Each structure stands twice: as structure tokens, then as C-alpha cells.
Amino acid sequence: MTLSAPKKCFREDAWLGEAYYFWEDLEDADQWGNSSKRKTLKYEVYRSEINYENVLDTVFNETHYRFWLGQIEKVALKFIRSTNMKPSLKELNDYFKERGSWNTVTGIRFQDLPTNPNRLLIRPIEYRNKQIPFAYRKRIQIAVYNDYIISNFARLKIEACL
């Protein structure tokens, strides 16, 4: 079934809470599809255009990154002081959703490290008898909170899982 609009993610383990998630790199979308959609034996990749005007860009904008880092650490320390425990990812995202004072943010561009060492073209470094990949490549996603910044949403392809 082809989607006519993006589907919002409501999973408790979603990195940045309830949002519409998009990969910036087609290879990352394919890797995610292959690992996350094995039960259905196929996955679909969609493309869209995103208006980045009010998106917090923690990947390429240092000011945005420092703001985001400060917000996460401020909230985490508040939780630790009041509960003597680190907050879960869900607690952090719920806090931002319910009490965030920067509601004009329509999305967040963020990165993590690649999880597929086969996509890295440099041999791993041997360190203390372990192979440590040189993770030079960013895996970039955008979590969109307001769907009005998404346009030209269309299916790009359907693929069978490997």
C-alpha cells in the first residue's frame, strides 16, 4: 500500500520523540529498511522536500548543536537531581514535548554514527585487540514535528529485504 502522506512515528524508543523521520542518504534508508522490515520481506522508500527554516540543525550549525546539547544536559541533570536516576529517552522527549519553551522548532536534523561497517571505506583501527571502525561518515536524519514543512511527498521505490 503506497502512502499518500508520511506516517508519524510513535515508538517509545524514537530518538527524538513523536515525529516524521526522514533519512538524508538513500543508502541509510535502504539499510534501515532491510534491518527493520524483515517481517514484511519488503520496504518502501519515500522522498520529500523539507522546509528547514525553523529546523534545529544540530549537524551543520554549531550554534544549534550547542543549544541542543545544553538543553539535553540541563534536562538530564534536573532528572538526576530529583530522582537520582538518569532519564530514559522517552522521559527526555516527553519533557521537551510538554515543557519545551522553544515550540517554534518544527524539526531537528541530527546524526549518529554508521552502524554498517561495510559502508566505511577505511579499514578499522586495531586498538587493544579490538577492531574500531573509523566512523568518518555521518548518518543524518531529520525528525519533523510539524507536517506542514513537508512537501512533494512521493514513493521513490519498493525493495525486497536482503
N, C-alpha and C positions, 0 to 999 in steps of 0.2 A: 504494500500500500504506500503510495507516494504521499509525502506530507505536503500540505499547501502552506503551512506556516511552521516555524521552528517549535520544538517541544521544550518546555521548561523542565529542568532537572530539579527534582525534589529530594534526592538522596541525602541522607544524613552525613555521608562522608564526602559530599561535594566540596572541593577545595574552598570555594568562595560562596557557599550557600546556594539558595534557590536562585537559579539564573538559567539563561540560554547560553550554552557553551559552544564555542567555535575554536577549531584549531587553525592556526595561521598557515601551517605547512601541510600539504596534501599527504605526504609520507607519514606524518604523525597521525592524521585522521585514519589512514589505512591501517597503521599499526594498532591504534585504539579499536577500530572496527574488528580486526582479526582477533584481538585478545578478549574483547568484551561481548561479542555477538556470536560466539561459538554455538550456543544452543539453537539459534535460528539458522545457522550454516551460511548466512549471508548478512551483509551490511550495506547501508546506503550512505553516500556522501553527498552533502548539500553545500551549495555555495551561497554567499550573500554579500551585500555591501553593508558596512557598519559606519555610522556617523560617529567619529571619535572626538567630537568637540568637548563633551563632558565626561570622557572616559579617563579614569585614573590609569596612567601609563607607567606601571612600575618596572617595565623592561627597558625603555629607551629614554625616560625622563627622570633624571636624578632627583629633582625636587619632589616629584610624585612618589618615587621609590622611598625617599627618606620620610615623607609624610606617612606612607603606608606602614613602613617599618615601625615608626614611632607609635602609631595607633595600635598595632598588634601588641607591642610590648607594654604599652600603657594598660590595655585591657587585661592582658595576661597577668601582669603584676597585681592589678586590682583583684582578680580572681584568687590569685595565690594568697594575698593578704587576708581575704575574707573567708577562704575555705581551706587553706593550707594544701591545696591541690592545684595542679596546672589545669587550665580549662581544656575541654575537648574541642575539636574543630567545630562541632555543632554549637557548643556554647559560645564560642567566639563569634561565629556567624550570626547566631541569634541575637547576641548583644549588639552587633553592628546594625542589624536589621531593625531592632526595637529602639535602640537608644542612640544610633549614629547621628551626629549633628551635621553630617555632610551629605544630606539627602539629594543634592543636585548631581551627585555622581551617578551616571547612567550605566556604567560598566567598569570593569577592571581588566587591563591587559597584564598578564603575569606569565612567569616562566618557571619551569622546573628543569631538572637535568634529564637527558635522554635515558630511557630505560632499555633500549635495544643497543647493545654494544656493537652489533653488526653494522649499524648505521654510521659508526665513528670510523674514520679512515686512518687513524693513527693507532699503532699498537699500544696496548696497555703498558703501564709502568709497573715494574715489579718492585714491591715495597714490603719488606718483612714477610716474604714468601706468599704474598697476595698479589693478584693482578688488579691494578687500579686503573680504570679507564681514564683517559684524558678527555673529559667531558666538555669539549670546546663548543659544542653545539647547543643552542637553546631550543627547548620545546616550548613554544609560545601558544597560549590560549587566551581567549577573551571571554569573560563572564559578563553577559549583558543582562542588566536588571530591568530595563525599560525597553519593551519590544518595538517602540516607535522609532528607535535608532537603527532598526534592521530593515533593509530594503532589498529588492531583487532576489528574494529567497527562491532557490530552484534546485532541483535534484541534479547533481553532476554525474553520478554513476551508481550502479549497483554492482557489488562484487561478492563472489563466493569466498568464504573464510578459508584461509590456508590451513 
